[in-house]
Amino acid sequence: MLSDEKRNRFLQLLKESTKDEWVWMSGYLSALTQASIGGSVDVSLTPPVSISSNDPSHGNLKAAPIQCSVVYGTETGNSKKLGTDLVKKLKELGVQAKLKSTDTYKAKDLKEEEYLFVIVSTHGDGEPPQAAKPFIQILTDAKDNLSKVKFAVLGLGDTSYPLFCQTGIDVDTMLAKLGAERIHDLGKCDVDFELVAKPWISELITKLNTISKTATTQVSKQPQAATPKVNTGGKVVYEGTVVTNLVLNDIGASKSTRHIEIKSSVPIDYLPGDSAGFLAYNREEEVDRVLGLLQTDKETRVTYKGETWMLYDLFRKKVSIRFLPDRVLQKYAALSKKEIPSGKLDLDVLLTLYPSETKLEVQALVDILEPIVPRYYSIASSPSAHGEEEVHLTVAEVEIETFTGIKSGFCSGFLASLKEGDTVPFFIQRNNSFRLPNPDTDIIMIGPGTGIAPFRSFLFEREQSAGNGKNWLFFGERNFVSDFYYQTELLELMDTGVLHKLNTAFSRDTKQKVYVQDRMGENAQELLKWIENGAIIYLCGSKDPMSKDVDRKLIEILSERTFDTGKEASDYLKELEESGRYIKDVY
């Protein structure tokens, strides 16, 4: 231990030093420590290179990666500030780190943590801040053994109160009781919190630096990993388990949009910008209605594309009975001897409005039906930030009014109905034209409604890449209070410097509706600066009218530019699109 005099000089030095100087000192001390026990001098904090299992001199060893979650609970913002600083320092040193708030932390994530660092304040008579109470409850209710979790806690408080840093003490105690391994002593900060927080963080980083160099895990013989299936179309089909399915909208919303997380037992091969494809099933009540209209039994056997099916299963899982195209309607018209106007109808509506003049042969009807086609949803997760075994979706629930009543959207209704623990097959649809540029290039993202999905993926991926490129997001929906999707995450990305600008438009909050293109117009001069400096523009969402309105606004903004003025604004926008600097994913 240091003497009081040395300790005071040490703390004063830290107080007077910059962030870069702390990093240097941390690495230098770690190097000295390693050298003193015969180790090599290396001050980087990157995961060590894996040792081949074929190397007989090492046995079957592999390096342990460093992945951290920094969880903050705050009333005044100090814990969040320290958490943000810690995440930045970890990323600068090559560690994968995520910043999470105690009020949004998920119970299911606790046992999945590898390194968990909690920074939490204490208020009043030893009480946790309001935002930290859900996290305290998670720890209180936890039953799983956390022996695989390594943790450290930094408490903030005021020594003028008798229960100084009590919440930090409680969290530290509860994690230890759950079997987690404490890798750094509990830190207790007084009102001048940086005096303790800075050296505590520096010591923590030094310990992680040591762990990253020396940690290897003995691997026993592993069972053969599960492999995804390959379907007849050559696509890899993953079997996923729903781990989260929640409504993003708050009370009073006029629509329903869901955040769905699906986890696979094997790594999912995808990149930000890709989509997940799903083959949904027809709803049971619709199948029963069709069978009733056909006056046939569900176990009736029929043949479809060379395979024998039970009729119920065929209508439920294989053939499309929704939104039948005109080519199918005209084939049915020939069967039923009815004149049917062009359009699109569901099979139950078709059979109700245009019943056959004679007994309809079920096999003849089956022969004209087409198979269910996949529906695609932009992936809202990042493989680097959320793990290679997960995909996240942002799904708007659709309601359609038909002759037989209101129906939920075919695939959105199917996905919305999935419960946690349900399994669902899916595959990845590549979108190589909708990719992130190099990490040092600025990007402008325009994503109203569920169009935000790929940009959530982009932002989390960019958080992990630690490039110098700036990120600007335009998001719009109906109401601020009920429809600000991923609000907490976006604000945290602003705080950590990943998201540099965020402009929102909530069309139903004002008498005169405001959309993303209106916010773009308000920021025209800055948009022009970003474009002149090489920023890439991305657009995701509805094709009509949103994407057309955005196009018109961009042309209007570009007409005011003072660079490359040799072309009309519309031609310049077309040039941006052709050169890959204006990229759309609209539907």
MIPAVO-190243 format. One record per residue (C-alpha): residue in one letter; x, y, z. Coordinates in pm, whole numbers, plus 50000, padded with zeros to 5 digits. Last residue first. Layout:
<atoms>
AXYZ...
</atoms>
This chain:
<atoms>
Y459344992245014V462415014145026D466095005845077K467855035744927I471495046544883Y472655081744796R476465081944781G476745050544570S478025067844254E474715063144070E472745078144360L475005108444396E474825113644018K471025112444033L471145138744306Y473395160344085D470995156143794S468075167644010A470095197444136E470955208443782K474625204343699G477645227643675T477215238944034D479685213944174F479805233644502T477705263644611R474605243244694E471145259144706S469625236444438L470875207544651I468305215644920E465375215544675I466645183544513L466965167944859K463415178744943R462025163044625D463835130344694V462555130445053D458985134544930K459485105844685S460835083544962M457875091445188P454955088544942D455295060744847K458445040544896S458005034545268G461155032545476C464945034645443L467145062645308Y470925064745331I473065094945242I476875091345221A478935120645345G481745133545121N482605167545265E480255185245022I477435162745145W478165171545510K478315208645429L475085206545227L473355189645519E474535218045742Q472985243745510A469705224745473N469025218745842E465455232345843G464875215545507M465935181945649R463545186645937D460745191945684Q461835160545495V461515141045819Y457845150545854V455905178146032K452115179646025Q450605213846090K448435212346399T451335197946596D452035164946774R450645143146495S453665144846261F456435137546506A459685147746336T463065139846494N466575152546427L469575134846583K473165146346531H476505131646639L475455095946715V478495076546839G479545103747083T478805084147400D476015107947500M474405106647154L474515068747158E472845070447500L470125092647352L469585067847070E469355038347308T466825055647532Q464645066147238Y464615032047068Y461315040646896F459825074746973D456175064946914S454195070847234V455345104147377F456755118947056N453705111246841R453295100946477E456715089646359G459945104546229F463685098346249F466555117546089L469955103946196W473435119046160N476635098646210K480205112046197G483105091146068N486155089446295G486165051746340A485635032246665S484345000846487Q482184989346779E480025020546794R479835019046416E478144985146439F475734998646698L474925028246473F474505007846155S472214982046318R469995009446461F470165024046111P468884991445962A465724993446177I464965030946159G462845025345847T460305010746088G458905045946121P461065072845961G464625064145855I466865090445698M470525082645777I473355106945695I476825091045700D480335104945750T483245083145631D485975072745879P484475038545954N484645027145589P481235027045423L478235008645569R476324986845325F473064988845135S474054976744785N475164943144922N471684935245051R471884898245137Q468714880245242I469334859245552F467164829645643F464434822345896P462874793646092V460844801746405T460924786646752D458734799047036G460484805147370E459164840447410K455844841747229L455194846746858S451934864846775A453694896146648L455684875346399F452554859946246G450694893046245S453624909846070C453704880845823F450114882145701G449044916045829S446234913346082K442734908745952I439654930845999G436424914645885T435124890445620F434854916745345T438334929345437E439854956445657I443614951945689E445594956746011V449384958946002E451724953846297A454944972846236V458004950746291T461444962146406L463624931046402H466644918946599V468974890746493E471074871046739E473814844246729E476584866846598G476464888846907H474674921246987A477474946346925S479564930146650P476654911946485S474684944646481S470934944446524A467974960046343I467734935146056S465514948045776Y462454925845740Y461634903245446R458524883345364P458964849445202V456504835944942I453634812645025P453094788744735E450634795944453L447094782744413I445804769944077D446304732744150V444694735344494L441424746044334A441444716244096Q442224693044386V439264706744582E436854700244296L434204727144311K430624714644299T428864735644038E428064772544002S431184780744204P430854806444482Y431974841844389L431594864944690T432244839044963L434844818044780L436784849344681V436524864045032D437894831645183L440674830944922D441814866644992L441314890644701K443474910244457G442214929144154S440674922543815P436914917243809I435544881743839E433114867043592K432034833243722K432244798643563S433794785843887L436854769543731A437454796643467A436964824043727Y439424805743955K442084808243682Q441214845243651L441614850544025V445004832944025R446374856043753D444854885943934P446954880144245L445614863544562F445904887044863R445964859045119I445404821745065S449034814144982V449954777544981K452324758845211K451814761345586R448154764045685F446434756345356L448644725845295D448424714645657Y444624715645649L444484697045316M446694667945428W449494668545175T450924645744908E453884659844716G454364663444339K453754700944324Y450654698244544T448684666044579V445594663544797R444504642645097T441404652945293E442304655045662K440784689845705D437394677245586T435494694745308Q432604718845275L434714742345058L433364772245253G434084754045579L437624745645470V438214782345382R436894793845720D439064768245905V442134780945717E441264816745811E440794807346177E444134788846183R446124818546054N448254812445747Y451874804545829A454804827945775L457864820545564F460394845145701G463364863445547A465824883645751S467304914645588D470864927145536G472034962945595P474364954445882L476044921245792Y474874885245817D476084849645877I474214838046185P476384819746437V474784787746569S472224781146844S470094809146706K468514838346892I465574859546780E464864894146919I461604911746830H460904948846875R457274955446789T455294983946637S451654989846725K449585019246608S447505047946749A449655050247060G447945059447387I450195038947612D453745035747475N454905021047147L457844997047128V455694966247182L457714936447302N458864902947168T462114891047325V463884857147333V462264841547026T464184810046938G465704806646593E466214777346357Y468404790446078V467864782645709V470864786345476K469594794045129G470244770344836G466704771944701T466074736244812N466734745945173V470074744545357K469834736545727P471814754045999T474504734746185A474534724346550A477994722246697Q479604688346750P480124683047121Q483274699247253K486204679847396S487394700647687V488794735047632Q491224749247882T490724786847879T493394812747831A493754845448016T497284859348033K497364889447806S493714900147827I493734895048205T496684918548251N495014945748047L491774939948233K493664945848558T495184977948423I491754989548305L490354984448653E493265003348811S492635033148583I488905032248654W489515032649030P492205059448989K489715082448810A486685074249026V488295082249362L489195118849310E486545120849036F483705118349290D484175151749464V480905144249644D482385111949783C483195081349574K483335045849710G485015019649490L484314982749555D487454962349500H488234948749154I487874914049001R484794903249201E483694869249071A479944863649043G478444836549265L475004851749326K476214862449671A479014882649506L476514900449281M474294908349580T477164922349789D478474945649517V474954957749440D474274964549810I477574982849865G476935004549559T473455012249690Q474875020650035C477405045849905F477465062950249L474635051850474P475245078150746Y474955108350515S477615135850521T479885111050344D477995117050017G477555090049756L478765073549437G479495036249419L481815018749174V481194981549134A483324954348971F482284922048808K483314888948654V480424866548545K480944829148490S479994820948850L476654838648807N474444811048947D470894817348835K468194826349087A467894863949034D464944880849207T467004905149418L469434911949133I466564919948897Q464944941349169I468134961849207F468104966948829P464474978948836K465345002749124A468275019448945A466215045948762Q464675057849089P468105063649242P469015038149510E468165046749871G470715048650152D468765074850343G468645100450065H470405090649747T473035065149648S474795064449310V475575035749076I478435025248849V478224988248766F480854969248568L479914935148429Y482484913648251E481184881848085E477464888048094E475034861247976K473714854248327L472504890148357D471104894348005K467814876648081A467004902548349K467054930648095Y468594964748173T466364993948071D466215012248406T469805003148499S471135020348187K473515002347953L476835011647792K478404984147582A482094975347565Q484184954847323V487744961347435G490314975347191L492025001047412E490095030747277K486975010347331L487705005847700K488465042747744K485215052747571V483185028447781L484755041948102D484005078048006T480375069647934G480055051548264L481595081048449K479155105148287K476255081448349S477155079048717N477285117048740G473905122648570T471905136348862E469785106248953T471965078048824G472255040748768Y474975030148524V475734996448366V479014991048182S478894958247992C482184942447892Q483544918147634I487164906647655P488024875847452A489454844247614A492294828747417K492214792247315L493944761447450N493984724347362G497514714747465H500154741347459S503304723147342P501264699647127D500144728046894N497114713746711S494674733146929S496124764246772I496714792647012S494324821546959V495934855746936P495474876147251P492474899347287T493584935547256L494654957447545S498044968747420V500894976347661D503254948247571V506464942247767S507144904747783G506674884748101G509424874248341I507614882848662S508954918248682A508354923448309Q504614918048347T504374943148631L506454968348442A504224964248136S501104969348347L502605000948494Y503375014248145G499945005148009S498145023348287M500515053048269W499985056247892V496195053647923W496175079148205E498285102547988D495775099447704K492945109047940T494835139948055S496715143648382E496285169448660K493835148448864L495975117548815L499055135648945Q497085148149245L495925112749320F499535100049310R500845128449525N498095121449780R498885084249777K502595090549814E502015112350121D499475088750274S501855059550228L501105036149942M500005000050000
</atoms>
